[in-house]
Structure formats: structure tokens, C-alpha cells
Amino acid sequence: MKSIGVIRKVDELGRIVLPVEFRRTLNIKNNDSLEIFAQNNSIYITKLNPSCVICGKTTKLTEVGDKYLCRNCLKAIGMLNGEQKTIPFPDEMVDNMLDNYTDIIEESFAEEQAIAQ
């Protein structure tokens, strides 16, 4: 890749705009993930290539929400071909989740009763 030098100012929110030449050359599109890190008084920006969040493979990926999973991992957790598997949670984790959402559950239950009447 040829060297391109461009000067940009940082706005009041700390943002900079990546020049269109960089975005085209590096095939950076809206919502692509970029890694930003500092080293030796310089800032580096690297485009991240999507990979499976479980095993790290970079081929045959499916986007699930904002994450990527490969076919093998999708099969393993039962999300391929319409299969559904329950992922077991430790009892204390479930208890904590329920404690945190008691109000929401009670509100939802009250709404369902009001609709039923």
C-alpha cells in the first residue's frame, strides 16, 4: 500500500474523520470494527476482520446480533437448522438475574392480568 499523509483536526468530542481514501483502500465500511491503540507516542488504527467469538475461525461466519459465529459453533449450540438447545446457567446466576428483574416481572404480570380482564 502506498503511503498517504493527511492532517485532520480532532473535534470537541475527540473524534476524527477517516479520509475516504483510507476507507476505500482498506475496505472500511459503516459499522466495521476498528482497533485503536497507542504505542510509542503514536496512535494506530487497525481494521478487525470478523471472527467467531467462540473459536476464532474467520470462515463460514454468521452474524448473530453484533457478534459472529462459525457453522461448527452454531451447530454445537444448536442454532443451526432451527434447533434450539437450552444453555444451562448456574442456580446462583439465575437467582441474581431474577432478583435484579423482580420489578419488571411484577409489572409484566400486572399488565397481563389487566389485559386478560
N, CA, C and O atoms as a MOPAC input file, in Angstrom:
PM7 MOZYME 1SCF
protein

 N      0.84900 1    -1.18000 1     0.00000 1
 C      0.00000 1     0.00000 1     0.00000 1
 C      0.88800 1     1.23500 1     0.00000 1
 O      1.89500 1     1.29700 1     0.70500 1
 N      0.49800 1     2.20800 1    -0.80000 1
 C      1.28900 1     3.43000 1    -0.86100 1
 C      1.04100 1     4.27400 1     0.38800 1
 O     -0.01200 1     4.18000 1     1.01900 1
 N      2.00200 1     5.07700 1     0.72300 1
 C      1.90300 1     5.93200 1     1.89900 1
 C      1.08200 1     7.17300 1     1.55900 1
 O      1.33600 1     7.85200 1     0.56300 1
 N      0.08900 1     7.45700 1     2.41000 1
 C     -0.75000 1     8.63600 1     2.22400 1
 C     -0.66800 1     9.45600 1     3.50000 1
 O     -0.90500 1     8.93000 1     4.58700 1
 N     -0.34000 1    10.72700 1     3.38500 1
 C     -0.28200 1    11.59500 1     4.55400 1
 C     -1.40600 1    12.60900 1     4.52800 1
 O     -1.53400 1    13.35900 1     3.56000 1
 N     -2.22600 1    12.64900 1     5.57000 1
 C     -3.34600 1    13.56800 1     5.65200 1
 C     -3.38700 1    14.12300 1     7.07100 1
 O     -3.14200 1    13.39700 1     8.03400 1
 N     -3.69500 1    15.40100 1     7.19800 1
 C     -3.81400 1    16.01900 1     8.51900 1
 C     -5.28700 1    16.26500 1     8.79600 1
 O     -5.99900 1    16.82800 1     7.96500 1
 N     -5.73600 1    15.84300 1     9.96200 1
 C     -7.12800 1    16.05500 1    10.37800 1
 C     -7.12100 1    16.66100 1    11.76800 1
 O     -6.22600 1    16.38500 1    12.56700 1
 N     -8.12200 1    17.49100 1    12.06100 1
 C     -8.26900 1    18.07700 1    13.39600 1
 C     -9.22800 1    17.22400 1    14.20800 1
 O    -10.14100 1    16.60500 1    13.66300 1
 N     -9.01500 1    17.19800 1    15.50100 1
 C     -9.88900 1    16.48300 1    16.43000 1
 C    -11.00700 1    17.44100 1    16.81600 1
 O    -10.74200 1    18.58900 1    17.17200 1
 N    -12.27500 1    16.97600 1    16.74700 1
 C    -13.39400 1    17.85600 1    17.11200 1
 C    -13.57700 1    17.90100 1    18.63200 1
 O    -12.83300 1    17.26400 1    19.37700 1
 N    -14.58700 1    18.67000 1    19.08100 1
 C    -14.79300 1    18.87600 1    20.52600 1
 C    -15.16700 1    17.59300 1    21.26600 1
 O    -15.05800 1    17.54100 1    22.49100 1
 N    -15.60400 1    16.56300 1    20.55300 1
 C    -15.93300 1    15.27800 1    21.17800 1
 C    -14.79200 1    14.26900 1    21.07300 1
 O    -14.94500 1    13.11300 1    21.46700 1
 N    -13.65600 1    14.70300 1    20.54500 1
 C    -12.49300 1    13.82300 1    20.44300 1
 C    -12.50000 1    12.94100 1    19.20200 1
 O    -11.75400 1    11.96500 1    19.13700 1
 N    -13.33000 1    13.27000 1    18.21900 1
 C    -13.44800 1    12.44800 1    17.02000 1
 C    -12.58600 1    12.98200 1    15.89300 1
 O    -12.29700 1    14.17600 1    15.81200 1
 N    -12.18400 1    12.06700 1    15.02600 1
 C    -11.55000 1    12.43600 1    13.75800 1
 C    -12.29300 1    11.69700 1    12.65300 1
 O    -12.90600 1    10.65700 1    12.89300 1
 N    -12.23500 1    12.23600 1    11.45400 1
 C    -12.85300 1    11.57900 1    10.30700 1
 C    -11.74900 1    10.87500 1     9.53700 1
 O    -10.73200 1    11.47800 1     9.19500 1
 N    -11.96300 1     9.57600 1     9.26400 1
 C    -11.00300 1     8.85400 1     8.43500 1
 C    -11.22000 1     9.26100 1     6.98500 1
 O    -12.33900 1     9.16000 1     6.48100 1
 N    -10.18800 1     9.71400 1     6.31300 1
 C    -10.33900 1    10.14800 1     4.92200 1
 C    -10.89200 1     9.02400 1     4.04300 1
 O    -10.58700 1     7.84900 1     4.25100 1
 N    -11.69800 1     9.39900 1     3.07100 1
 C    -12.31900 1     8.43000 1     2.17800 1
 C    -11.26200 1     7.57300 1     1.47000 1
 O    -11.50100 1     6.39700 1     1.19400 1
 N    -10.10300 1     8.15600 1     1.17900 1
 C     -9.03300 1     7.38700 1     0.52500 1
 C     -8.60800 1     6.20700 1     1.38700 1
 O     -8.38600 1     5.11100 1     0.87200 1
 N     -8.49300 1     6.42400 1     2.70800 1
 C     -8.12100 1     5.34100 1     3.62900 1
 C     -9.22200 1     4.29100 1     3.67400 1
 O     -8.95900 1     3.08900 1     3.62000 1
 N    -10.47200 1     4.77200 1     3.77500 1
 C    -11.59500 1     3.83200 1     3.88200 1
 C    -11.70900 1     2.97100 1     2.62300 1
 O    -11.97700 1     1.77300 1     2.70900 1
 N    -11.51000 1     3.57100 1     1.48400 1
 C    -11.56500 1     2.78800 1     0.23200 1
 C    -10.40400 1     1.80800 1     0.14200 1
 O    -10.59800 1     0.63400 1    -0.17300 1
 N     -9.19900 1     2.29200 1     0.42000 1
 C     -8.00900 1     1.45300 1     0.31400 1
 C     -8.08000 1     0.26000 1     1.26500 1
 O     -7.68700 1    -0.84800 1     0.90000 1
 N     -8.57700 1     0.47900 1     2.47900 1
 C     -8.63500 1    -0.58300 1     3.49100 1
 C     -9.99800 1    -1.27500 1     3.54700 1
 O    -10.23400 1    -2.11900 1     4.41100 1
 N    -10.90400 1    -0.91100 1     2.61400 1
 C    -12.24300 1    -1.50300 1     2.55500 1
 C    -12.97400 1    -1.38500 1     3.90000 1
 O    -13.54600 1    -2.35500 1     4.39800 1
 N    -12.94300 1    -0.18500 1     4.47000 1
 C    -13.63100 1     0.07900 1     5.73800 1
 C    -15.02000 1     0.62100 1     5.41500 1
 O    -15.16700 1     1.61800 1     4.70700 1
 N    -16.03200 1    -0.05700 1     5.94900 1
 C    -17.41500 1     0.33600 1     5.70800 1
 C    -18.07000 1     0.75200 1     7.02400 1
 O    -17.50600 1     0.53500 1     8.09700 1
 N    -19.26700 1     1.35400 1     6.94100 1
 C    -20.00700 1     1.72300 1     8.14500 1
 C    -20.17100 1     0.49500 1     9.04200 1
 O    -20.43000 1    -0.60900 1     8.56500 1
 N    -20.01700 1     0.70800 1    10.33800 1
 C    -20.16300 1    -0.32100 1    11.37700 1
 C    -19.06500 1    -1.37100 1    11.38800 1
 O    -19.17300 1    -2.33700 1    12.14400 1
 N    -18.00800 1    -1.23100 1    10.58500 1
 C    -16.86200 1    -2.13600 1    10.71100 1
 C    -16.17200 1    -1.86600 1    12.04400 1
 O    -16.15900 1    -0.73200 1    12.52200 1
 N    -15.60400 1    -2.90200 1    12.63800 1
 C    -14.89700 1    -2.75000 1    13.90800 1
 C    -13.44700 1    -2.37000 1    13.64500 1
 O    -12.77000 1    -2.96200 1    12.80400 1
 N    -12.99000 1    -1.36900 1    14.38700 1
 C    -11.60300 1    -0.92100 1    14.29200 1
 C    -10.97100 1    -1.00000 1    15.67200 1
 O    -11.59300 1    -0.63400 1    16.67000 1
 N     -9.74600 1    -1.47300 1    15.72400 1
 C     -8.99800 1    -1.49200 1    16.98200 1
 C     -8.11900 1    -0.25200 1    17.00700 1
 O     -7.41400 1     0.04100 1    16.04200 1
 N     -8.16500 1     0.47200 1    18.11600 1
 C     -7.36300 1     1.67900 1    18.26900 1
 C     -6.46000 1     1.47900 1    19.47100 1
 O     -6.93500 1     1.17000 1    20.56400 1
 N     -5.16300 1     1.65400 1    19.27700 1
 C     -4.23800 1     1.52300 1    20.40200 1
 C     -3.08800 1     2.51000 1    20.24900 1
 O     -2.77200 1     2.96200 1    19.14800 1
 N     -2.47900 1     2.82800 1    21.37200 1
 C     -1.35600 1     3.77100 1    21.39500 1
 C     -0.07700 1     3.02400 1    21.74300 1
 O     -0.06700 1     2.12700 1    22.58600 1
 N      1.00600 1     3.41800 1    21.07000 1
 C      2.30500 1     2.80900 1    21.32900 1
 C      3.39400 1     3.78600 1    20.89500 1
 O      3.35700 1     4.31900 1    19.78500 1
 N      4.35100 1     4.01200 1    21.76900 1
 C      5.48600 1     4.88400 1    21.45500 1
 C      5.05300 1     6.24000 1    20.89200 1
 O      5.53800 1     6.66200 1    19.84300 1
 N      4.14900 1     6.91100 1    21.58300 1
 C      3.70900 1     8.24700 1    21.21000 1
 C      3.00000 1     8.30600 1    19.84900 1
 O      2.96300 1     9.35900 1    19.21400 1
 N      2.43900 1     7.17300 1    19.40400 1
 C      1.68300 1     7.12100 1    18.15200 1
 C      0.36000 1     6.40600 1    18.40200 1
 O      0.25000 1     5.58900 1    19.31600 1
 N     -0.62800 1     6.71600 1    17.59500 1
 C     -1.92900 1     6.04600 1    17.65600 1
 C     -2.06400 1     5.19600 1    16.40300 1
 O     -1.81900 1     5.66700 1    15.29200 1
 N     -2.45600 1     3.93400 1    16.59100 1
 C     -2.62900 1     3.00800 1    15.48000 1
 C     -4.09400 1     2.60000 1    15.38800 1
 O     -4.74800 1     2.35500 1    16.40100 1
 N     -4.59300 1     2.53300 1    14.17300 1
 C     -5.95900 1     2.08600 1    13.92100 1
 C     -5.86100 1     0.89600 1    12.97700 1
 O     -5.27100 1     0.99200 1    11.90100 1
 N     -6.44500 1    -0.22600 1    13.38800 1
 C     -6.39100 1    -1.44500 1    12.60100 1
 C     -7.79600 1    -1.95400 1    12.36000 1
 O     -8.59500 1    -2.03300 1    13.29400 1
 N     -8.11100 1    -2.30100 1    11.12300 1
 C     -9.41200 1    -2.88300 1    10.82700 1
 C     -9.41800 1    -4.32700 1    11.32300 1
 O     -8.51000 1    -5.10400 1    11.02900 1
 N    -10.46600 1    -4.67200 1    12.08400 1
 C    -10.59800 1    -6.03500 1    12.57600 1
 C    -11.39800 1    -6.84900 1    11.57700 1
 O    -12.45600 1    -6.42000 1    11.11700 1
 N    -10.89400 1    -8.00900 1    11.24900 1
 C    -11.64700 1    -8.91500 1    10.40000 1
 C    -12.54500 1    -9.74500 1    11.29800 1
 O    -12.09200 1   -10.21200 1    12.34300 1
 N    -13.79500 1    -9.94300 1    10.92900 1
 C    -14.70200 1   -10.69400 1    11.78700 1
 C    -14.21300 1   -12.11900 1    12.01300 1
 O    -13.65800 1   -12.75200 1    11.11600 1
 N    -14.42900 1   -12.60500 1    13.22200 1
 C    -14.07200 1   -13.97800 1    13.55800 1
 C    -15.08200 1   -14.51100 1    14.56400 1
 O    -15.76400 1   -13.74100 1    15.24200 1
 N    -15.17100 1   -15.81400 1    14.65400 1
 C    -16.09400 1   -16.46600 1    15.57900 1
 C    -15.71800 1   -16.10500 1    17.01300 1
 O    -14.55900 1   -16.23800 1    17.40600 1
 N    -16.69500 1   -15.65100 1    17.79100 1
 C    -16.41400 1   -15.24100 1    19.16500 1
 C    -16.10200 1   -16.42900 1    20.06400 1
 O    -15.59100 1   -16.24900 1    21.16900 1
 N    -16.40400 1   -17.64500 1    19.60400 1
 C    -16.13700 1   -18.83300 1    20.42100 1
 C    -14.78500 1   -19.44900 1    20.08400 1
 O    -13.95700 1   -19.66100 1    20.97000 1
 N    -14.55800 1   -19.74100 1    18.78800 1
 C    -13.33200 1   -20.47200 1    18.42400 1
 C    -12.30900 1   -19.63200 1    17.66400 1
 O    -11.15400 1   -20.03800 1    17.53600 1
 N    -12.72000 1   -18.45700 1    17.15400 1
 C    -11.78200 1   -17.58300 1    16.45900 1
 C    -11.65800 1   -17.81000 1    14.96300 1
 O    -10.90600 1   -17.09100 1    14.30500 1
 N    -12.37700 1   -18.79900 1    14.39000 1
 C    -12.29500 1   -19.03100 1    12.94800 1
 C    -12.80200 1   -17.81000 1    12.18100 1
 O    -13.63300 1   -17.04900 1    12.67600 1
 N    -12.28700 1   -17.64100 1    10.96600 1
 C    -12.66100 1   -16.47200 1    10.17000 1
 C    -13.42800 1   -16.84300 1     8.89900 1
 O    -13.65600 1   -15.98700 1     8.04400 1
 N    -13.82700 1   -18.10800 1     8.76800 1
 C    -14.55500 1   -18.53800 1     7.57800 1
 C    -15.93200 1   -19.06300 1     7.94800 1
 O    -16.16000 1   -19.49200 1     9.07900 1
 N    -16.85400 1   -19.02700 1     6.98300 1
 C    -18.22000 1   -19.52600 1     7.15200 1
 C    -18.89200 1   -18.93900 1     8.38700 1
 O    -19.39200 1   -19.67000 1     9.24200 1
 N    -18.89900 1   -17.60400 1     8.47100 1
 C    -19.43200 1   -16.90400 1     9.63600 1
 C    -20.87800 1   -16.48000 1     9.42500 1
 O    -21.29500 1   -16.16600 1     8.31100 1
 N    -21.62900 1   -16.47900 1    10.51500 1
 C    -22.99000 1   -15.96300 1    10.52600 1
 C    -23.04700 1   -14.89300 1    11.59800 1
 O    -22.54600 1   -15.08400 1    12.70600 1
 N    -23.65900 1   -13.76100 1    11.26400 1
 C    -23.78100 1   -12.67600 1    12.23400 1
 C    -24.98700 1   -12.95500 1    13.12600 1
 O    -26.10100 1   -13.14200 1    12.63700 1
 N    -24.75600 1   -12.98200 1    14.43000 1
 C    -25.81400 1   -13.18400 1    15.42100 1
 C    -25.78800 1   -11.96200 1    16.32300 1
 O    -24.89400 1   -11.81600 1    17.15700 1
 N    -26.77100 1   -11.08500 1    16.15300 1
 C    -26.71900 1    -9.80400 1    16.85800 1
 C    -25.55000 1    -9.01400 1    16.31500 1
 O    -25.46100 1    -8.77700 1    15.11000 1
 N    -24.64600 1    -8.60100 1    17.19900 1
 C    -23.45700 1    -7.87500 1    16.75800 1
 C    -22.20100 1    -8.72700 1    16.85300 1
 O    -21.08900 1    -8.20100 1    16.81100 1
 N    -22.37100 1   -10.05300 1    16.98000 1
 C    -21.25100 1   -10.99900 1    17.07800 1
 C    -21.28700 1   -11.94400 1    15.88100 1
 O    -22.28500 1   -12.02000 1    15.16500 1
 N    -20.18300 1   -12.66300 1    15.67300 1
 C    -20.09400 1   -13.64200 1    14.60100 1
 C    -19.85200 1   -15.03100 1    15.18300 1
 O    -19.10000 1   -15.19500 1    16.14400 1
 N    -20.50300 1   -16.02800 1    14.58300 1
 C    -20.31100 1   -17.42800 1    14.96100 1
 C    -20.06800 1   -18.23500 1    13.69500 1
 O    -20.68800 1   -17.98000 1    12.66300 1
 N    -19.15300 1   -19.22400 1    13.77300 1
 C    -18.90400 1   -20.09600 1    12.62600 1
 C    -19.94100 1   -21.21100 1    12.61000 1
 O    -20.65600 1   -21.41800 1    13.59100 1
 N    -20.02000 1   -21.93700 1    11.47800 1
 C    -21.00900 1   -23.01200 1    11.33900 1
 C    -20.84900 1   -24.07900 1    12.41700 1
 O    -21.83700 1   -24.55800 1    12.97300 1
 N    -19.60600 1   -24.44900 1    12.70900 1
 C    -19.38500 1   -25.50600 1    13.70800 1
 C    -19.89300 1   -25.09400 1    15.08000 1
 O    -20.51300 1   -25.89800 1    15.77600 1
 N    -19.64000 1   -23.85400 1    15.47800 1
 C    -20.09900 1   -23.38500 1    16.78700 1
 C    -21.61900 1   -23.22500 1    16.80400 1
 O    -22.26300 1   -23.50500 1    17.81500 1
 N    -22.19600 1   -22.77200 1    15.67600 1
 C    -23.65600 1   -22.68600 1    15.59500 1
 C    -24.28100 1   -24.06700 1    15.77700 1
 O    -25.27800 1   -24.21400 1    16.48300 1
 N    -23.69200 1   -25.07900 1    15.13600 1
 C    -24.19400 1   -26.45000 1    15.30200 1
 C    -24.05500 1   -26.89500 1    16.75500 1
 O    -24.96500 1   -27.49800 1    17.32400 1
 N    -22.90000 1   -26.58800 1    17.34400 1
 C    -22.63300 1   -27.03200 1    18.71400 1
 C    -23.62200 1   -26.45300 1    19.71300 1
 O    -23.99100 1   -27.12300 1    20.67800 1
 N    -24.05900 1   -25.20900 1    19.49300 1
 C    -25.01000 1   -24.61600 1    20.44100 1
 C    -26.44900 1   -24.74100 1    19.96200 1
 O    -27.36800 1   -24.22400 1    20.59800 1
 N    -26.64500 1   -25.43500 1    18.83100 1
 C    -27.98800 1   -25.74600 1    18.37900 1
 C    -28.73300 1   -24.61500 1    17.72600 1
 O    -29.96300 1   -24.59200 1    17.76000 1
 N    -28.02500 1   -23.66700 1    17.12600 1
 C    -28.70500 1   -22.54200 1    16.47700 1
 C    -28.81200 1   -22.73600 1    14.96900 1
 O    -29.35700 1   -21.87500 1    14.27900 1
 N    -28.30700 1   -23.83900 1    14.44700 1
 C    -28.35600 1   -24.08000 1    13.02000 1
 C    -29.51400 1   -25.02100 1    12.71300 1
 O    -29.80100 1   -25.91900 1    13.50500 1
 N    -30.16700 1   -24.83700 1    11.60800 1
 C    -31.28500 1   -25.67700 1    11.16800 1
 C    -32.46500 1   -25.62700 1    12.11800 1
 O    -33.19100 1   -26.61200 1    12.25600 1
 N    -32.66800 1   -24.49500 1    12.77500 1
 C    -33.84800 1   -24.32400 1    13.60600 1
 C    -33.82700 1   -25.08800 1    14.91700 1
 O    -34.82400 1   -25.08100 1    15.63900 1
 N    -32.73300 1   -25.73900 1    15.24500 1
 C    -32.66200 1   -26.45700 1    16.52000 1
 C    -32.56600 1   -25.44500 1    17.65000 1
 O    -32.02200 1   -24.35600 1    17.46900 1
 N    -33.08100 1   -25.79400 1    18.79100 1
 C    -32.97300 1   -24.94200 1    19.96800 1
 C    -32.43100 1   -25.78000 1    21.11600 1
 O    -32.98400 1   -26.83500 1    21.42800 1
 N    -31.38500 1   -25.33600 1    21.73000 1
 C    -30.85800 1   -26.00300 1    22.91300 1
 C    -30.86000 1   -25.01200 1    24.05800 1
 O    -30.66500 1   -23.81500 1    23.84900 1
 N    -31.07700 1   -25.49700 1    25.24900 1
 C    -31.03900 1   -24.64600 1    26.42600 1
 C    -29.61700 1   -24.62900 1    26.94700 1
 O    -28.99000 1   -25.67500 1    27.11000 1
 N    -29.11800 1   -23.44000 1    27.20700 1
 C    -27.78000 1   -23.30300 1    27.77700 1
 C    -27.94600 1   -23.23800 1    29.28700 1
 O    -28.56800 1   -22.30600 1    29.79900 1
 N    -27.39800 1   -24.21600 1    30.01300 1
 C    -27.60000 1   -24.23600 1    31.46700 1
 C    -26.84200 1   -23.10800 1    32.16300 1
 O    -25.67900 1   -22.84500 1    31.85400 1
 N    -27.50800 1   -22.45200 1    33.09900 1
 C    -26.89100 1   -21.41700 1    33.91400 1
 C    -26.78600 1   -21.93000 1    35.34300 1
 O    -27.66800 1   -22.66300 1    35.79100 1
 N    -25.73800 1   -21.56900 1    36.06600 1
 C    -25.66200 1   -21.93500 1    37.48100 1
 C    -26.84500 1   -21.32400 1    38.23800 1
 O    -27.29300 1   -20.22300 1    37.91700 1
 N    -27.34800 1   -22.04800 1    39.24600 1
 C    -28.51300 1   -21.59500 1    40.00600 1
 C    -28.32700 1   -20.19600 1    40.57500 1
 O    -29.25400 1   -19.38600 1    40.53300 1
 N    -27.14400 1   -19.89800 1    41.10800 1
 C    -26.95800 1   -18.57400 1    41.72400 1
 C    -27.01700 1   -17.46200 1    40.68100 1
 O    -27.43400 1   -16.34800 1    40.99700 1
 N    -26.60800 1   -17.74100 1    39.45000 1
 C    -26.69800 1   -16.73700 1    38.40200 1
 C    -28.16700 1   -16.46200 1    38.08200 1
 O    -28.56400 1   -15.30900 1    37.91200 1
 N    -28.96200 1   -17.51300 1    38.00200 1
 C    -30.38500 1   -17.35200 1    37.73800 1
 C    -31.03800 1   -16.58000 1    38.87900 1
 O    -31.85300 1   -15.69100 1    38.63500 1
 N    -30.68800 1   -16.90900 1    40.12700 1
 C    -31.24000 1   -16.19500 1    41.27700 1
 C    -30.91000 1   -14.71300 1    41.21900 1
 O    -31.77600 1   -13.87700 1    41.48000 1
 N    -29.66800 1   -14.37400 1    40.88000 1
 C    -29.26100 1   -12.96800 1    40.77800 1
 C    -30.02100 1   -12.25800 1    39.66700 1
 O    -30.43100 1   -11.10800 1    39.82500 1
 N    -30.20800 1   -12.94400 1    38.54200 1
 C    -30.94400 1   -12.34500 1    37.43200 1
 C    -32.37900 1   -12.06200 1    37.85100 1
 O    -32.93000 1   -11.00400 1    37.54600 1
 N    -32.97900 1   -13.02300 1    38.55500 1
 C    -34.36400 1   -12.84100 1    38.99500 1
 C    -34.47400 1   -11.72100 1    40.01700 1
 O    -35.41600 1   -10.93000 1    39.96700 1
 N    -33.52000 1   -11.64200 1    40.94900 1
 C    -33.54100 1   -10.57100 1    41.95200 1
 C    -33.47700 1    -9.20400 1    41.27900 1
 O    -34.17600 1    -8.27800 1    41.69000 1
 N    -32.64900 1    -9.07200 1    40.25600 1
 C    -32.47600 1    -7.79100 1    39.57500 1
 C    -33.69100 1    -7.39200 1    38.75300 1
 O    -33.89900 1    -6.20500 1    38.50300 1
 N    -34.49500 1    -8.35700 1    38.32800 1
 C    -35.61400 1    -8.05000 1    37.43900 1
 C    -36.97800 1    -8.32700 1    38.06100 1
 O    -37.96800 1    -8.46800 1    37.34300 1
 N    -37.03800 1    -8.40500 1    39.38400 1
 C    -38.30700 1    -8.66100 1    40.06300 1
 C    -39.34900 1    -7.61900 1    39.70900 1
 O    -40.49300 1    -7.96700 1    39.41800 1
 N    -38.97800 1    -6.34400 1    39.72800 1
 C    -39.92400 1    -5.26800 1    39.41800 1
 C    -40.47700 1    -5.40500 1    38.00000 1
 O    -41.67500 1    -5.23300 1    37.77800 1
 N    -39.61000 1    -5.71000 1    37.05300 1
 C    -40.03300 1    -5.85100 1    35.66300 1
 C    -41.00600 1    -7.01500 1    35.53000 1
 O    -42.02300 1    -6.90700 1    34.84400 1
 N    -40.69100 1    -8.13100 1    36.19000 1
 C    -41.56100 1    -9.30800 1    36.13600 1
 C    -42.92200 1    -8.98400 1    36.73100 1
 O    -43.95200 1    -9.34600 1    36.16300 1
 N    -42.93300 1    -8.29800 1    37.88000 1
 C    -44.19800 1    -7.94800 1    38.52700 1
 C    -45.02100 1    -7.01400 1    37.64800 1
 O    -46.23500 1    -7.18900 1    37.53800 1
 N    -44.38300 1    -6.02200 1    37.01700 1
 C    -45.08900 1    -5.10200 1    36.12600 1
 C    -45.67700 1    -5.84700 1    34.93400 1
 O    -46.82100 1    -5.60900 1    34.54800 1
 N    -44.89300 1    -6.74300 1    34.35500 1
 C    -45.35000 1    -7.50000 1    33.20000 1
 C    -46.53900 1    -8.38300 1    33.57400 1
 O    -47.49800 1    -8.49300 1    32.81100 1
 N    -46.47700 1    -9.00300 1    34.73300 1
 C    -47.55800 1    -9.86000 1    35.20900 1
 C    -48.82300 1    -9.04100 1    35.42500 1
 O    -49.91700 1    -9.46800 1    35.05600 1
 N    -48.67100 1    -7.86100 1    36.02400 1
 C    -49.82900 1    -6.98300 1    36.25700 1
 C    -50.45500 1    -6.55100 1    34.92800 1
 O    -51.67900 1    -6.49400 1    34.81300 1
 N    -49.62800 1    -6.24800 1    33.92800 1
 C    -50.13900 1    -5.86000 1    32.61400 1
 C    -50.89900 1    -7.02000 1    31.96000 1
 O    -51.95300 1    -6.81300 1    31.35800 1
 N    -50.36100 1    -8.23700 1    32.08100 1
 C    -51.04300 1    -9.39300 1    31.50700 1
 C    -52.39400 1    -9.62400 1    32.16000 1
 O    -53.36500 1    -9.96100 1    31.48300 1
 N    -52.46200 1    -9.44100 1    33.50400 1
 C    -53.73200 1    -9.61600 1    34.19900 1
 C    -54.74000 1    -8.55300 1    33.76400 1
 O    -55.92200 1    -8.85000 1    33.59400 1
 N    -54.27400 1    -7.31300 1    33.58400 1
 C    -55.16000 1    -6.23000 1    33.17500 1
 C    -55.71200 1    -6.49400 1    31.77000 1
 O    -56.88100 1    -6.21800 1    31.50000 1
 N    -54.88400 1    -7.02000 1    30.88800 1
 C    -55.32600 1    -7.33100 1    29.52400 1
 C    -56.33400 1    -8.46400 1    29.52900 1
 O    -57.30300 1    -8.44300 1    28.77100 1
 N    -56.10600 1    -9.46000 1    30.38800 1
 C    -56.98100 1   -10.62700 1    30.46300 1
 C    -58.37800 1   -10.26000 1    30.98500 1
 O    -59.35200 1   -10.95100 1    30.68700 1
 N    -58.47400 1    -9.18400 1    31.75800 1
 C    -59.77400 1    -8.80900 1    32.35600 1
 C    -60.59200 1    -8.03200 1    31.44700 1
 O    -61.70600 1    -7.64200 1    31.79800 1

